């Protein structure tokens, strides 16, 4: 039985609802603080720069876009680029899931947007940590971190996780209409712009990586937005991730070793090679 079906089975539902209720109550207490979110702290370097978005109807420019590179030992280079494109040019959307090691229920999620000429650009929603500060899901309930929308090259986002952190990563196709792809991209850009103007707190329950994406997509609340490790199965059950079965879709999406093997490609070559690999897997 899949994780999502297991959690929604009645024998599991009561303790799950209780746990979520306790978490929600804790979150409400955490939100009742007198602290204000700020943009001027001594940030952890990777989260130190916020993405600035300029939109003029269909055209958009994002700067800075993170373009860091990595080895298994750590960061290799810390570069930034500027990316310009048209929102109407978005070809596909890809959903990435990075399970928390040792847990089936927790994961980081992000989106990759496919653009013309086999290019990708990604957005990751992070708890914006300060220098020397470690992430904690529990502390995240109590306004311990600001929220960050970070736009980056796909190579940066994927090799950081697979190569440097040695985490598993799964990249799924998102089966939505062309109009929905454009709406989702525009909303993510608008939310990035709004966050630059007015900082907000990250919240493990209400404003984490997954439910921020769900809000932009216009989804109603679901337990998978807290139990983020189940979000891929939730999207499969909604028909948003295609496949004959979730087991097949999950296995097909595992790009961990592929990313490690292509760590040294340029950002452009990485995008083209990754899309070629993903398309081949979908066709098989």
Helices and strands as residue ranges (DSSP letters): H 3-8, H 10-31, G 45-47, E 52-56, E 59-66, E 69-71, E 74-77, E 80-86, G 87-89, E 92-99, E 107-115, E 119-128, G 139-142, E 146-152, H 154-159, I 160-164, E 170-173, H 178-197, H 209-217, G 223-225, G 228-230, H 231-237, H 246-253, H 256-261, H 267-283
